[in-house]
Amino acid sequence: MGDALRAALTAAATAVASPAELRKAAAAIRDAIEPLTEEVRSPATLSPLDDMGRGIRMFNPVVGPGNGFALPLRFEPDGDGVLARATLGPVHEGPPTFVHGGVSALLMDQILGQGAIVTGRWGMTAELTLRYRRPVPLHTPLLLTSRMAGAAGRRTTVTGAITTEAEPEVVLVEAMGLFVSPSEAKTASYFGTVRTASGGETDGRLGHARQDVDAASPALAPGPAPAE
Ligand SMILES: CCCCCCCCCCCC(=O)SCCNC(=O)CCNC(=O)[C@H](O)C(C)(C)COP(=O)(O)OP(=O)(O)OC[C@H]1O[C@@H](n2cnc3c(N)ncnc32)[C@H](O)[C@@H]1OP(=O)(O)O
């Protein structure tokens, strides 16, 4: 379904079609999704395809395969950090032929967060700083990288960059993120009502689902909780 949605968004952004053809396609899309709107999950219930303990968020707008806006981005180990490869298209366009600056921020927020997670830390984004040095081209293989730069108490600082694959030494965007692991009180108030699809509790933190952690996946098991 995510692949079909991605194809639909790209077609909508690029089609050279008459208004009649567009109306016909729009009606077909509405007909197709109508049965899916009859029964929907509540906002605080995770999808049955989600697994917080293993870091699977099916409809995340950056890494979720089921989300039509997501590429989806996939992470690879990169020394003690992470990298992702991406080629963006018309759905992510800002200035003609270049990536929208907010999309660069969205992608960097996620990969910087992942740069904290691979070190066993976790936090919500408290600060996100980007320097847009050169425009990021569409239809061009890109490299996105991130690496933890420092940690103190509940705070984790991660830095990263966007370059092209062809010229990895030329930084197009540089980014810094501060991730703060929320206090127990904030965690309870933000995520206390969230439930898995089977009704289990989860406090929302990646790797901290209380019922759904797959003990057979030690590589994805929870890291140590940051000290207070
Ligand atoms: C495959 C799947 C992958 C999955 C990969 C997943 C990656 C996810 C990446 C995306 C993440 C998001 O988008 S998260 C969504 C966007 N972010 C948010 O909504 C966060 C909104 N902000 C908040 O709720 C709050 O401000 C918190 C939780 C960040 C902090 O609240 P708190 O818990 O009460 O913490 P608090 O006591 O205030 O601060 C703790 C310490 O951090 C410091 N601190 C707090 N905020 C800041 C700040 N902005 N700038 C500097 N320092 C700060 C404090 O000075 C303090 O330092 P000291 O006194 O200890 O020295």
The ligand as an SDF file (V2000), in Angstrom:
LIG
                    3D

 61 63  0  0  0  0  0  0  0  0999 V2000
   13.5920    2.3220   12.5670 C   0  0  0  0  0  0  0  0  0  0  0  0
   12.9860    3.3060   13.5240 C   0  0  0  0  0  0  0  0  0  0  0  0
   13.9000    4.4520   13.8560 C   0  0  0  0  0  0  0  0  0  0  0  0
   13.3070    5.4170   14.8350 C   0  0  0  0  0  0  0  0  0  0  0  0
   14.1940    6.5920   15.0510 C   0  0  0  0  0  0  0  0  0  0  0  0
   13.5480    7.6120   15.9890 C   0  0  0  0  0  0  0  0  0  0  0  0
   14.1890    8.9540   15.8480 C   0  0  0  0  0  0  0  0  0  0  0  0
   13.2510    9.9990   16.3300 C   0  0  0  0  0  0  0  0  0  0  0  0
   13.7070   11.3550   15.9400 C   0  0  0  0  0  0  0  0  0  0  0  0
   12.5450   12.2900   15.9110 C   0  0  0  0  0  0  0  0  0  0  0  0
   12.2150   12.7210   17.3210 C   0  0  0  0  0  0  0  0  0  0  0  0
   11.1270   13.7280   17.3850 C   0  0  0  0  0  0  0  0  0  0  0  0
   10.6910   14.2470   16.3930 O   0  0  0  0  0  0  0  0  0  0  0  0
   10.5000   14.0800   18.9050 S   0  0  0  0  0  0  0  0  0  0  0  0
    9.2180   15.2260   18.5790 C   0  0  0  0  0  0  0  0  0  0  0  0
    9.7130   16.6820   18.6080 C   0  0  0  0  0  0  0  0  0  0  0  0
   10.1910   17.0610   19.9480 N   0  0  0  0  0  0  0  0  0  0  0  0
    9.3410   17.3390   20.9130 C   0  0  0  0  0  0  0  0  0  0  0  0
    8.1230   17.3620   20.7800 O   0  0  0  0  0  0  0  0  0  0  0  0
    9.9490   17.6500   22.2820 C   0  0  0  0  0  0  0  0  0  0  0  0
    9.2230   18.7890   23.0130 C   0  0  0  0  0  0  0  0  0  0  0  0
    9.9660   19.1380   24.2320 N   0  0  0  0  0  0  0  0  0  0  0  0
    9.6900   18.5270   25.4010 C   0  0  0  0  0  0  0  0  0  0  0  0
    8.7070   17.7660   25.5230 O   0  0  0  0  0  0  0  0  0  0  0  0
   10.6040   18.7580   26.5570 C   0  0  0  0  0  0  0  0  0  0  0  0
   11.1810   20.0290   26.4350 O   0  0  0  0  0  0  0  0  0  0  0  0
   11.7270   17.6910   26.6550 C   0  0  0  0  0  0  0  0  0  0  0  0
   11.0950   16.2860   26.7590 C   0  0  0  0  0  0  0  0  0  0  0  0
   12.6620   17.7150   25.4480 C   0  0  0  0  0  0  0  0  0  0  0  0
   12.5470   17.9650   27.9240 C   0  0  0  0  0  0  0  0  0  0  0  0
   11.6520   18.0430   29.0230 O   0  0  0  0  0  0  0  0  0  0  0  0
   12.0670   17.4990   30.4850 P   0  0  0  0  0  0  0  0  0  0  0  0
   12.0960   16.0090   30.5110 O   0  0  0  0  0  0  0  0  0  0  0  0
   11.1720   18.1700   31.4760 O   0  0  0  0  0  0  0  0  0  0  0  0
   13.5480   17.9450   30.6320 O   0  0  0  0  0  0  0  0  0  0  0  0
   14.1320   19.2360   31.3760 P   0  0  0  0  0  0  0  0  0  0  0  0
   14.1890   18.9270   32.8310 O   0  0  0  0  0  0  0  0  0  0  0  0
   13.4500   20.4780   30.9130 O   0  0  0  0  0  0  0  0  0  0  0  0
   15.5960   19.2210   30.7560 O   0  0  0  0  0  0  0  0  0  0  0  0
   16.5080   18.1290   30.9400 C   0  0  0  0  0  0  0  0  0  0  0  0
   17.8810   18.6300   30.5740 C   0  0  0  0  0  0  0  0  0  0  0  0
   17.9150   18.9400   29.1690 O   0  0  0  0  0  0  0  0  0  0  0  0
   18.1780   20.3460   28.9890 C   0  0  0  0  0  0  0  0  0  0  0  0
   17.3590   20.8480   27.9010 N   0  0  0  0  0  0  0  0  0  0  0  0
   16.0690   20.6090   27.6790 C   0  0  0  0  0  0  0  0  0  0  0  0
   15.6370   21.2200   26.5550 N   0  0  0  0  0  0  0  0  0  0  0  0
   16.6950   21.8830   26.0530 C   0  0  0  0  0  0  0  0  0  0  0  0
   16.9010   22.7080   24.9140 C   0  0  0  0  0  0  0  0  0  0  0  0
   15.9290   22.9680   24.0410 N   0  0  0  0  0  0  0  0  0  0  0  0
   18.1360   23.2220   24.7060 N   0  0  0  0  0  0  0  0  0  0  0  0
   19.1450   22.9540   25.5820 C   0  0  0  0  0  0  0  0  0  0  0  0
   19.0050   22.1720   26.6760 N   0  0  0  0  0  0  0  0  0  0  0  0
   17.8050   21.6480   26.9240 C   0  0  0  0  0  0  0  0  0  0  0  0
   17.8260   21.0040   30.3100 C   0  0  0  0  0  0  0  0  0  0  0  0
   18.5670   22.1970   30.5010 O   0  0  0  0  0  0  0  0  0  0  0  0
   18.2300   19.9380   31.3030 C   0  0  0  0  0  0  0  0  0  0  0  0
   19.6430   19.9540   31.4620 O   0  0  0  0  0  0  0  0  0  0  0  0
   20.3320   19.6050   32.8820 P   0  0  0  0  0  0  0  0  0  0  0  0
   19.6960   20.5230   33.8740 O   0  0  0  0  0  0  0  0  0  0  0  0
   19.9930   18.1560   33.1190 O   0  0  0  0  0  0  0  0  0  0  0  0
   21.7860   19.8590   32.6350 O   0  0  0  0  0  0  0  0  0  0  0  0
  1  2  1  0
  2  3  1  0
  3  4  1  0
  4  5  1  0
  5  6  1  0
  6  7  1  0
  7  8  1  0
  8  9  1  0
  9 10  1  0
 10 11  1  0
 11 12  1  0
 12 13  2  0
 12 14  1  0
 14 15  1  0
 15 16  1  0
 16 17  1  0
 17 18  1  0
 18 19  2  0
 18 20  1  0
 20 21  1  0
 21 22  1  0
 22 23  1  0
 23 24  2  0
 23 25  1  0
 25 26  1  0
 25 27  1  0
 27 28  1  0
 27 29  1  0
 27 30  1  0
 30 31  1  0
 31 32  1  0
 32 33  2  0
 32 34  1  0
 32 35  1  0
 35 36  1  0
 36 37  2  0
 36 38  1  0
 36 39  1  0
 39 40  1  0
 40 41  1  0
 41 42  1  0
 41 56  1  0
 42 43  1  0
 43 44  1  0
 43 54  1  0
 44 45  1  0
 44 53  1  0
 45 46  2  0
 46 47  1  0
 47 48  1  0
 47 53  2  0
 48 49  1  0
 48 50  2  0
 50 51  1  0
 51 52  2  0
 52 53  1  0
 54 55  1  0
 54 56  1  0
 56 57  1  0
 57 58  1  0
 58 59  2  0
 58 60  1  0
 58 61  1  0
M  END
$$$$
